Structure formats: C-alpha cells, structure tokens
Amino acid sequence: MKTSFLFRCINEACGREFELSQKIYQCPACADLLDIIQVGKVLDPIRTKKTLRKRRLSMDSLNVSGVWRYREFLPFTKKEWKHVVTLGEGNNPVLEAPRSARYIGLKQLKVKHLGWNPSGSFKDYGMTVAVTQARKLGCRAVACASTGNTSASMAAYCARTDMKAVVFIPEGQIAYGKLAQALDYGAKTLQIKGNFDAAMELVRDLSGKHDLYLMNSVNPFRLEGQKTVMLELFDQLDWRIPDRIVVPGGNLGNSSSYGKVLYELKQMGFIEKVPRITVIQASGADPLYRTLVTSSRELVPVQDAWTLASAIKIGRPISWKKAVRALQFTDGWCDVVNEQEIADAKAVLGLDGIGCEPASATTVAGLKKLFHISRTTLPEVTIDPDEDVVAVLTGHQLKDPEYTVNYHLNNLYEHAVYENVVVEKARKLQSTYANAPIPVEADPEAILRLLEL
Ligand SMILES: *Cc1c(COP(=O)(O)O)cnc(C)c1O
C-alpha cells in the first residue's frame, strides 16, 4: 500500500478527513484544528534509524538539512521533494549547561539551542516545510501575524522563492533584531495598531477570503516541520530518550508538535519511554496555565497579555487544544515564571556561554521554580535532581540585545516608554547578575590596577 497523507480534524466527534491539496487551516465542517496523518506504510525503526545516521555523511542538500534529513516523517511524497525550499536549517547542538544546572538544583542540564538556525529561531524548522507546501500549491503570496520570529523566518524562506511575503506585526512591540530581518529579506511589513492577537485575527480573516496562504502555526505544515526538533534531538542522543523536555509556551505550536511526534514515535515503536513535556509561560501571558489550573474545557484567554519576553506575549494561543493533548499524552505540566525569574535565568545561561532570547530563558526559570516549590506543594510534578532534562532554547541572544544590555546596566524595567530618552519608567527589575561595562582612562597603569593583575 502506498503512503498517503490527509488532514484530519482533531475533534473526535467530527474526525473528518480532507485532501492535503486543499488550502485549509481548520476543519471546514466544525472549525476545530487539523492534524496531518499518514496512511499506509509504517516506518521500520531499526532500518530508519540507520538510514538517518548514514545521511549525516552525505552532502546532498536534503540530507544536510536537519529537517529534510527526516523527510520520511514529513507529509510529502518522493516526487514532491523537488519543491523543497531549504536554508540548511536544523543541525543545532545539544549542549551541557553546568552553571544553569546548579542554579536550578539539577545534577545536569542539557539545552538544545534552536536559536542557531538560519534566521535565529526554531521557526525555521516549521517554515521550511510550510513554504515548501505553499510552493507545491502554487501560491503567489503568503502571510503571517508575528511577534517577530515567524515573520523573520517566513521572509527568509520566501526570499528563496518567487512568492510574496506579507507580515503583520504589532506596532512597536517586536524586538529590533527581528524587524531588521523581515525588512532585509524583502517582506511587505505591515505594522498593525494593536497587539499580536489583533494582528492574528486580521490575517486569519484575510487569508480565509483571499489568495493569501496563512503561515502561522495554525497551518498544520508548520507543526509537521517542528516535529523534526525531537527527531534530531533523539538522533543526537543516540535514541537515549530524556525524562523531560522543557519548552516555552506562546502560541503553543512547539509543545503541540512535540506531543504529536512523541505519540507517532511511540506508535511506530521508535521509542518506549515518552519524555514529559513541561511548558513554561510568562506570568503575564499565561492562558494555558489558567486553562489547566481551572480545569476549563475552553481556553481561558488573557486580555492584555504582557511580558518583556515578546516572543511569548500571546493571550489567545491558537494551538492550545493540541498543547493540552500533548500534556495529557506525555503526563506533562505547565507552569509560569515572572519577569524577574526570566531575566535572572537568562543571565545564568549567559554565564554558561549560552545566549538566548528572554522567551527561551523561561525554561531554566521554570525548572528552578518547579524544582524548589514542587517538593511540598505539588508532589505530582516534582523534579528529581537526577532527572535527564533537555531545555529547548527557542531564539538567538542577538534578537533582542536591548533587553540584555539594559539588564547588565541595571536599567531593565517591566514597563518603560522610550521616546529617544526615557519618559516613563515603572517596576524596575533587579539585575542580580549584572556585568556592566567599566569606564576607565586609556592608560595601561589604570587598567592594570583595575584588573588587579
Ligand atoms: C515563537 C517563539 C516562541 C513561542 O513558541 P510557540 O510555539 O508559539 O509556543 C518562544 N520563543 C521564541 C524565541 C519564539 O520565537
């Protein structure tokens, strides 16, 4: 039987299936989210793992990509591989982070740094796949709403094709590094008066009615691509499966796709053990957390989501149902951290030589919090010091240098309005691990005295 792929509605009461050639993002019948499922051939774990390893010796562009190396897990047939749009994404290292481990209380901590991608965030894993699908469908224009990284990634991949890229960003609310990328890659960049959730609603509405293919993570092809983060991780770990995977939660695409691939790998016999997914949100943008702690069957949105970690400043995450499913399947949990905890965790990661975006540092902050409070109040989510934990760092340090410099200058505020000079400041954060530059005369004697050499 030949392998084929279909959309299937995630709502079990509906469960309708649709052809992948349709430009749909949600179930046309009940409006719920869609999965992509594979029908037919099942992969043989032993043979496949060997093939994957062999591909690392190959210079073929499909094998060099840390996404397309795992192409048997992606919803394209062999004939369609000619459409692939790649920038050599993936291939991000797994690093030991001993100082961060000590800060948390763990004996050991691994981080997988997805910020070392072509456009500097994990979005490239999903975008190479979604742009490939757009090209296969013959789309002329694609669009997304973005807190910055989705637009940077989409713009880069579109620049490699003849598709027009249109990005909707909340005015004044995205980090400069990310805006710079969208502009450089030639995307039509629309600054919307309003927050991310408003921009998202706008672009969803437009893409439903016009020839504008939607590239947000509601598009199931994005999540299919992001599955390869786990495939690459396990491949790197020689299939020794960790106990826990920690990931920041914004629109919840990442956690959803990890849950999906873990389910598929377990079904196909690639893994026995399933790592527990732990999602960490910022306390000012914590809709998943609110939904879980109130056992609500509907999303509990956050009206005016707020955090300096702009990549996760989202009050109505699209993929929340898939994220809940992922946490249920993996016996996972969601928790929140405040701005101070994020800022300090980011600085501690820095001391390991590992820079990242504020959003990414929620992982280390969340682990520290869970490690310390869970013992007494939440025994069911207790973290053991011996646990084998992988923190997923989602974005590059240089996306948002202003945040980092302000932290080290002891000048980081939860709320600040800048108009060339600061006009309003409130709620200063402590720069616990500040490392400010030192003014000194251009005089060797003075410098030696200062360095105590
Ligand atoms: C997009 C993004 C997130 C949020 O990921 P979701 O899949 O939307 O939950 C976190 N960190 C960074 C750096 C991002 O770019």
The ligand as an SDF file (V2000), in Angstrom:
LIG
                    3D

 15 15  0  0  0  0  0  0  0  0999 V2000
    7.6790   31.6610   18.6210 C   0  0  0  0  0  0  0  0  0  0  0  0
    8.5640   31.6380   19.7810 C   0  0  0  0  0  0  0  0  0  0  0  0
    8.1760   31.0680   21.0000 C   0  0  0  0  0  0  0  0  0  0  0  0
    6.8080   30.5200   21.2180 C   0  0  0  0  0  0  0  0  0  0  0  0
    6.6260   29.2780   20.5890 O   0  0  0  0  0  0  0  0  0  0  0  0
    5.1560   28.6810   20.3910 P   0  0  0  0  0  0  0  0  0  0  0  0
    5.3570   27.5200   19.5060 O   0  0  0  0  0  0  0  0  0  0  0  0
    4.3700   29.7700   19.7330 O   0  0  0  0  0  0  0  0  0  0  0  0
    4.6520   28.3410   21.7360 O   0  0  0  0  0  0  0  0  0  0  0  0
    9.0870   31.0280   22.0340 C   0  0  0  0  0  0  0  0  0  0  0  0
   10.3160   31.5520   21.8840 N   0  0  0  0  0  0  0  0  0  0  0  0
   10.7400   32.1120   20.7410 C   0  0  0  0  0  0  0  0  0  0  0  0
   12.1030   32.6900   20.6630 C   0  0  0  0  0  0  0  0  0  0  0  0
    9.8700   32.1650   19.6490 C   0  0  0  0  0  0  0  0  0  0  0  0
   10.2850   32.7290   18.5190 O   0  0  0  0  0  0  0  0  0  0  0  0
  1  2  1  0
  2  3  1  0
  2 14  2  0
  3  4  1  0
  3 10  2  0
  4  5  1  0
  5  6  1  0
  6  7  2  0
  6  8  1  0
  6  9  1  0
 10 11  1  0
 11 12  2  0
 12 13  1  0
 12 14  1  0
 14 15  1  0
M  END
$$$$
